[in-house]
Amino acid sequence: MPSLTKIAATAFFATTVSLFALASAQGQEISGTTLVVYTPNEEGMLQSLIPVFEQNTGVTVQLITAGTGELYSRIRSEAGNPQGDVMFGGGAAQAAVNSELWQDYVSPEDTAMVEAGKNATGAFTPYQADGSNLLVNTEAAAAAGVEITSYADLLQPELKGKIAYGDPTASSSAFAQLTNMLKAVGGDYEAQAGWEYVTALIDQLDGISIGSSSQVAADVANGEYIVGLTYEPLSLNFVLSGAPVEIVYPSEGAAFLPATVEIIKGGPNQPAAEAFIDFVISEEGQTIIAQETAGRPLREGVEKPGLPALADIPTVQEDGPYVAEHREEIVGKYRSILEARS
């Protein structure tokens, strides 16, 4: 990734420099400092937001990018001497089961967020809603003679070995797909029907597991796989790139979960970390997410162009507290099914 500090911000955003710097971080001077951000977010999101934050505050952002599970492991291993300031990305359920890693902080901007987007825990701040979806390569699907509108359609014989899916034991988006499938097919996370479906899907994967969410979508876009289980912002990026792909919301229902940002407890630059969270959920930050990235913002009055309204999508509601409490149990059951078929 090129140095994001060198990406020019627009003249519009330059006018906000002094105002934002003064308003941020409880009046503490942060200009000239460095903020270390751990993030699994895709490059488009980072290139849209980070340079503007740097321009506004005079803070230099150092990005450490990897999968969510890998970054969580790193933060935990560094807990005695934290090297990072912010974890930017990953789902709320995964953030909840690692709550001891985060410094409590509720931004003053939180009052302007929609109800589902408020910081209800004190520890992690929702900034966008990520929906699980299927990404279908339309050319490859036509060549195979398959139509895909549902999770059930993934069990068609023609798709064996042609489905891209990540590792739900390490990837937050793959785990979100797993809980989405269990809830949508079985009605809850323990029902036999849901786990029978997951077992059948594992057989369809034919031993294939993709290392990262970004690679899942990329492999579908280049035709290596016919369909992938991924999430909306990443999928929309490939649609907008002109790749022969389309977003399919499974007819059984798609879960929309908040992506979150947290301050790493004991990190070296907490004032800049607070300013970063303030910025991400500010009207300016949320407008950037809506207009320049594929994410769905969560601030009142900021609308998302180019995607159907949530009211027009079949959805299911995730039981966040249950998933957070039983995450290891769900992951363990998936792993045991996978190992039994290896």
FENKAGI-V723644 format. One record per backbone hydrogen bond with DSSP energy under -0.5 kcal/mol. CO is the residue of the C=O (numbers start at 1). NH is the residue of the N-H. Records with the same first field share a line. If there is no record, write none. Layout:
CO = NH  NH
This chain:
3 = 6
4 = 7
6 = 8
10 = 14
11 = 15
12 = 15
13 = 16
14 = 17
16 = 20
17 = 21
18 = 22
19 = 23
20 = 24
24 = 27
25 = 28
30 = 33
33 = 60
35 = 37  62
36 = 38  85  86
37 = 64
38 = 88
39 = 66
42 = 46
43 = 47
44 = 48
45 = 49
46 = 50
49 = 53
50 = 54
51 = 55
52 = 56
53 = 57
54 = 58
56 = 21
58 = 32
59 = 61
60 = 35  62
61 = 63
62 = 37
63 = 65
64 = 39
67 = 71
68 = 72
69 = 73
70 = 74
71 = 75
72 = 76
73 = 77
74 = 78
76 = 79
78 = 81
79 = 82
85 = 264
86 = 38  88
87 = 89  262
88 = 40  41
90 = 260
91 = 95
92 = 96
93 = 97
95 = 98
96 = 99
98 = 101
99 = 102
101 = 265
103 = 263
105 = 107
107 = 110
108 = 111
109 = 112
110 = 113
112 = 300
114 = 117
115 = 118
118 = 120
122 = 105
123 = 263
124 = 126
125 = 261
127 = 298
128 = 130  259
129 = 131  296
130 = 257
131 = 232
133 = 230
134 = 136  248
135 = 228
136 = 138  246
137 = 141
138 = 142
139 = 143
140 = 144
141 = 145  146
142 = 145
147 = 149
149 = 251
151 = 154
152 = 155
153 = 156
156 = 159
157 = 160
159 = 162
162 = 226  227
163 = 165
164 = 229
165 = 210
166 = 168
167 = 170  171
170 = 69
171 = 175
172 = 176
173 = 177
174 = 178
175 = 179
176 = 180
177 = 181
178 = 182
179 = 183
180 = 184
181 = 185  186
182 = 186  187  188
183 = 187
191 = 195
192 = 196
193 = 197
194 = 198
195 = 199
196 = 200
197 = 201
198 = 202
199 = 203
200 = 204
201 = 205
202 = 206  207
203 = 206
204 = 161
205 = 208
212 = 216
213 = 217
214 = 218
215 = 219
216 = 220
217 = 221
218 = 222
219 = 224  225
220 = 223
226 = 137
227 = 164
228 = 135  230
230 = 133
231 = 235
232 = 236
233 = 237
234 = 238
235 = 239
236 = 240
237 = 241
238 = 243
239 = 242
243 = 245
244 = 138  139
246 = 136
248 = 134  250
250 = 253
254 = 316
255 = 132  257
257 = 130
258 = 92
259 = 127  128
260 = 89
261 = 125
262 = 87  264
263 = 103
264 = 267
267 = 270
269 = 273
270 = 274
271 = 275
272 = 276
273 = 277
274 = 278
275 = 279
276 = 280
277 = 281
279 = 282  285
282 = 286
283 = 287
284 = 288
285 = 289
286 = 290
287 = 291
288 = 292  293
289 = 293
295 = 297
296 = 129
298 = 114
299 = 302
301 = 303
303 = 305
304 = 307
309 = 312
310 = 313
314 = 254
316 = 256  318
318 = 320
319 = 323
320 = 324
321 = 325
322 = 326
323 = 327
324 = 327
326 = 330
327 = 331
328 = 332
329 = 333
330 = 334
331 = 335
332 = 336
333 = 337
334 = 338
335 = 339
336 = 340
337 = 341
338 = 341
339 = 342
